[in-house]
Amino acid sequence: MSELKPKRVVIVDDSPAFCDLWSNFMTERYAATAHVETYSHPYDALPKIDDSIDLLIVDLEMPGMDGKKFVEYAHAKGLPARRIVVTSSHSADELHERFRIGETIAVINKTEARQQEAFLMILDSVMRR
């Protein structure tokens, strides 16, 4: 029986604290099933974006590059919407105004407990695929 290849998860957030928080959480929760890469500057992540990513988690507001532009770049590199999550401290309503249905799998307020519960369900689903 062959081993499953770990899921490639890329986190792009200008806050090193959020990068560490999500990376540690995912490494603990999905120990053998996740390979997590973090980038606290979007330009460092750009060369790493391709269709081998199983889940891209990108912050909406980062210095030097808007998360919306980053998502557009990821789409251009062949990454499907069902593998992209946008996080922000903005309200879910505002996030839904910025991203149309189908542009990402989800837009999540990273500080709201109910939004984090939804995010956890998305993570579990992606890691089981």
C-alpha positions as a Python dict, from the first residue, in 0.01 Angstrom:
ca = {
    (1, 'M'): (0, 0, 0),
    (2, 'S'): (150, 336, -97),
    (3, 'E'): (165, 630, 141),
    (4, 'L'): (-45, 935, 69),
    (5, 'K'): (146, 1244, -31),
    (6, 'P'): (109, 1525, 228),
    (7, 'K'): (-119, 1812, 130),
    (8, 'R'): (73, 2124, 32),
    (9, 'V'): (-62, 2420, 228),
    (10, 'V'): (70, 2770, 159),
    (11, 'I'): (-7, 3052, 403),
    (12, 'V'): (59, 3410, 293),
    (13, 'D'): (0, 3669, 566),
    (14, 'D'): (205, 3977, 652),
    (15, 'S'): (166, 3893, 1021),
    (16, 'P'): (436, 3643, 1123),
    (17, 'A'): (225, 3571, 1432),
    (18, 'F'): (-71, 3458, 1219),
    (19, 'C'): (162, 3255, 995),
    (20, 'D'): (302, 3079, 1303),
    (21, 'L'): (-42, 3033, 1460),
    (22, 'W'): (-192, 2870, 1148),
    (23, 'S'): (121, 2671, 1070),
    (24, 'N'): (142, 2529, 1425),
    (25, 'F'): (-230, 2456, 1432),
    (26, 'M'): (-222, 2274, 1098),
    (27, 'T'): (94, 2082, 1182),
    (28, 'E'): (-63, 1960, 1507),
    (29, 'R'): (-411, 1886, 1368),
    (30, 'Y'): (-298, 1728, 1040),
    (31, 'A'): (43, 1597, 1149),
    (32, 'A'): (124, 1350, 873),
    (33, 'T'): (-113, 1489, 611),
    (34, 'A'): (3, 1850, 579),
    (35, 'H'): (319, 2015, 454),
    (36, 'V'): (285, 2383, 551),
    (37, 'E'): (479, 2672, 394),
    (38, 'T'): (446, 3024, 532),
    (39, 'Y'): (533, 3357, 376),
    (40, 'S'): (503, 3690, 555),
    (41, 'H'): (569, 3886, 237),
    (42, 'P'): (356, 3822, -72),
    (43, 'Y'): (645, 3874, -313),
    (44, 'D'): (838, 3590, -148),
    (45, 'A'): (542, 3360, -210),
    (46, 'L'): (475, 3451, -574),
    (47, 'P'): (743, 3222, -724),
    (48, 'K'): (605, 2932, -516),
    (49, 'I'): (247, 2961, -646),
    (50, 'D'): (143, 2685, -884),
    (51, 'D'): (-124, 2420, -923),
    (52, 'S'): (54, 2178, -686),
    (53, 'I'): (-89, 2370, -389),
    (54, 'D'): (-374, 2187, -218),
    (55, 'L'): (-475, 2490, -9),
    (56, 'L'): (-370, 2854, -33),
    (57, 'I'): (-458, 3074, 264),
    (58, 'V'): (-398, 3440, 183),
    (59, 'D'): (-451, 3756, 386),
    (60, 'L'): (-657, 4026, 217),
    (61, 'E'): (-444, 4325, 317),
    (62, 'M'): (-67, 4301, 292),
    (63, 'P'): (196, 4567, 228),
    (64, 'G'): (294, 4580, -135),
    (65, 'M'): (18, 4356, -268),
    (66, 'D'): (-354, 4336, -213),
    (67, 'G'): (-487, 3987, -142),
    (68, 'K'): (-734, 4023, -430),
    (69, 'K'): (-443, 4071, -673),
    (70, 'F'): (-266, 3775, -515),
    (71, 'V'): (-573, 3558, -574),
    (72, 'E'): (-590, 3675, -937),
    (73, 'Y'): (-223, 3577, -977),
    (74, 'A'): (-290, 3234, -825),
    (75, 'H'): (-579, 3181, -1069),
    (76, 'A'): (-350, 3280, -1358),
    (77, 'K'): (-97, 3018, -1239),
    (78, 'G'): (-367, 2749, -1259),
    (79, 'L'): (-478, 2729, -897),
    (80, 'P'): (-853, 2657, -886),
    (81, 'A'): (-1085, 2864, -665),
    (82, 'R'): (-1173, 2557, -457),
    (83, 'R'): (-817, 2561, -319),
    (84, 'I'): (-807, 2928, -210),
    (85, 'V'): (-921, 3083, 119),
    (86, 'V'): (-894, 3457, 187),
    (87, 'T'): (-867, 3573, 548),
    (88, 'S'): (-908, 3920, 690),
    (89, 'S'): (-1007, 4114, 998),
    (90, 'H'): (-1284, 4279, 792),
    (91, 'S'): (-1642, 4163, 838),
    (92, 'A'): (-1766, 3865, 640),
    (93, 'D'): (-2015, 4093, 463),
    (94, 'E'): (-1735, 4321, 341),
    (95, 'L'): (-1532, 4022, 227),
    (96, 'H'): (-1826, 3888, 29),
    (97, 'E'): (-1857, 4226, -141),
    (98, 'R'): (-1493, 4208, -253),
    (99, 'F'): (-1499, 3847, -374),
    (100, 'R'): (-1773, 3700, -589),
    (101, 'I'): (-1899, 3349, -525),
    (102, 'G'): (-1671, 3112, -709),
    (103, 'E'): (-1353, 3322, -686),
    (104, 'T'): (-1243, 3134, -372),
    (105, 'I'): (-1364, 2842, -165),
    (106, 'A'): (-1422, 3088, 123),
    (107, 'V'): (-1357, 3434, 261),
    (108, 'I'): (-1309, 3423, 637),
    (109, 'N'): (-1291, 3683, 911),
    (110, 'K'): (-991, 3555, 1104),
    (111, 'T'): (-1097, 3700, 1439),
    (112, 'E'): (-1465, 3594, 1453),
    (113, 'A'): (-1530, 3262, 1633),
    (114, 'R'): (-1817, 3148, 1408),
    (115, 'Q'): (-1609, 3221, 1098),
    (116, 'Q'): (-1322, 3018, 1243),
    (117, 'E'): (-1557, 2723, 1295),
    (118, 'A'): (-1651, 2738, 927),
    (119, 'F'): (-1283, 2762, 836),
    (120, 'L'): (-1210, 2451, 1041),
    (121, 'M'): (-1476, 2257, 850),
    (122, 'I'): (-1317, 2370, 522),
    (123, 'L'): (-971, 2265, 642),
    (124, 'D'): (-1098, 1922, 747),
    (125, 'S'): (-1266, 1875, 411),
    (126, 'V'): (-954, 1975, 215),
    (127, 'M'): (-728, 1752, 423),
    (128, 'R'): (-959, 1450, 367),
    (129, 'R'): (-964, 1487, -14),
}
